[in-house]
């Protein structure tokens, strides 16, 4: 791992020189070729400057990407079925050749699937059912019915994060650390190191994610900044202070101060679905979660023996101070507003908000798609204070966790598939989604591209959030903001319910 980090560091400089010419070449390349022209990402992909420089290293492919350790002659000559959530936010599973639209991401998904089938001698089948946050119960019932009667309808489960966590707590998943899963190598960079660290319960690991999930890239929370309002109010671009560590909660609030206009002219502070005033910051519900996690808090954490316990940060002073700070902005000033629904995206797209915290996919799903507004840059969500070691990125829940069904007959084949699917995703899909789509196509700014690198490097996962269906949910922080409440009393009530739920969950996960 140390050698990989050194290589990434050296390559980042080489690739920076090549960036402009590489992007120009992409305009004439086929979709499958475009994935090799992505800008170097020091924390994810690691392409080096030329094929000649990489072929001497057997751990790298011709484009300079790290290879997996699967044997070259590994062939199963079999079929493998994935149960996948059909209501997935962004397609990441099966794109049929006949249905390719010319979209470079779709092409990369097709190329990945084809490569995996070819390498392992597998025919992939996809069984699609609904399974998002509104369908957790029906998804879990479907998985449970199949596993309990040993029907073996599917081998791999790839679903909405909380739905797969529910499968784990119900006993429907295979332990991915079992010796039979010999081909999984969780030390490779295509796996999320922190998720694996936090989601291993004793000697058990029931799910994993990382570059295997296209939605994991789309769902990272970032802070969008309106550059026109920066100029109008003569404010410093936050990108200039991120790397110094000064992009903090206090700095964010300071920049919001004074940013208000009665844009609709009705003499009242307001923001609704289609119109309203101009603010420093507008948010709502899940889109405020970054403030809870950004200060280093979590709902739960793991103890030394692998059991899940309430995190002392949940009821801690940092969260209490954060709630006070935001409620003061929303309710005691005109510079911020907590809305009744998801109005902040429209407001930002209309240029009526200095800041917006949202999933990074908003840059192409809403801003580029629905508004003629490109005057924005991207930075990590701020951190609590300058002394905090790093910025923290929280994931939106609609990312995919991958798991193995408990009634699997061939765990070796299942483990080889998951490792291959993840590693080929790292080399084929991630460069397209992250580098070309999120960083270049929709954010035409190399500094913002580097900001995305920083965002991806600092993703955090909270077991309390992933297992929220079994615990207390994840709306406690949001309710405090919506109700202008004091955190201490709100958190105390929630913590009492959490203690009752943890014992049952630990009995299911730690065996």
Phi, psi and omega in degrees: 000325179297317180297323179297320181294319178298317179299318180297320181298313180295318185291331180301323178288319180296318184286331177302322179293326184274352191305308185297315180292326180294316181294324177296321180294329181297331183298333181254358184273156172290158182306318182294334179278334184295333182295339181270357182257014184288154176293143182295137176243112188294343182254351182234266178284155184223062177287141177260182194290326184206159180299321182300327183281346187251334186297338179284345180259111184291348180276352183245150175273185185296335179267359178092010178271145179298136178267162174274178184258012181294138179301141182294333182262015181287112181224136180252336180048058186211178174250151178221133184246132176253130167273118184234155180279121186287336180266032179300143185293316178229127184305131177221010186249261188254115171251115181282147183304318183294342184255005178297131185258357186098352177293132186293331178288315176303317179298319181293324177295317177298315181297320178297311181301315181298319181295317180296315179300317181294314184295319188258357182065043183243149168252115183273132174240144182238119177258115189250126171223160179289146183195023182282195185299338179269355186230028182298316183296313182292323176299312182296323178295319180298312179297315182296319180298320181290315183291320186292330179260009179055043183286334179053049177288335184211158180255319184244144175245129178227101188219175175310136190309309184289330178293318179291324175299322176295322175301320181295312182291342178271355178084024186260005186241152181272146179287114183286353175264002175299141180304335179294337177274057192290342186267354179281132178231094186281004173274352181285153187288349178280354174258146179283110184299317184288322178298316180294323178296320184274338187257010176267121185249102189066239177256027185238136173224122188253346181202163180208162177205178183148225180292350176293338182248114175300324183291337176298326178287321183291332190263007177291135178277133178227173176247118176272141183233126179281110184286334177293320177288328173303314182292317182298319182264008177054054181253150179288141176292123181302335179299335181284345184242356182299308187288343175279350181088005184269001179277088189241172177303317181296320179294320178301310180297320178302318181289332178287332184300125178094349181271094177202139172219139173280070191298321181275355173071019182265003176076009180232148174286116181201159174206123178236198188297322187243342185209185179143195184268177177258132186230166170290321184207135177231134177207176182194141167049233184300337184283000174256000183300333182300334181288323177295310183282332182296336179270007177092008182274154170219163176283315182228166172210171180265142175272177183297330181270007176091356177280160180266131178231163174295135177282134177297341178288341184300316179258015189281174185294324182298317179293320179300315178295323180294316178298315179300316182298313182288319179297324176297319178295317185284323191246344182248006179215172175266002192271350177213160180209138174259115190268175184272346180203188184281077180260347188292329181293316177297315181299316180293320178296333176270002179080024185253019178212132178293316182237151171215126172259125185196172176293146187296337179296345178300334181299329179248332182285326181243305189295312180282332186275323190247348185226150173269065185221112179233011183271064179215158172231173184233139175223164171299155170298144185296163177254166188302308179207174184295332181286342178296135190297319186211162169288147185240131181253123176263150179264140166292146186299331184282050168254164189259130169261138179252138184212171178246134181295143185297335182264023182301139179264336183226077182297333178295315179295318180298318181291323178295319179297311183299318179296317181291319180297321179288315184291321176291328174297320177301320183271333188249312188275311183303315178302327181285309182295308188281309186283309186277318184277300186286325188261331185251308186293316187260343176232090187279068186201114183297331178290318176297327176299318178292327177298320178298322177301316180294321178299310183294329182289343188239031178292137175239154177230139180245120179301325177296328178284315182294320180263030184299331180293334179267347186247247187243013188077192182221024186260003185301312181297316181297321180295323179296319179291315183295327183260005181052053186253163175278130187296322186306310183288322179295314183292325181298317179295317180294321182296327178297318177291327181295318181300323181291329184276334187293322182299316179296318181293320179296323178297329181279330189259325184261107185242000000 
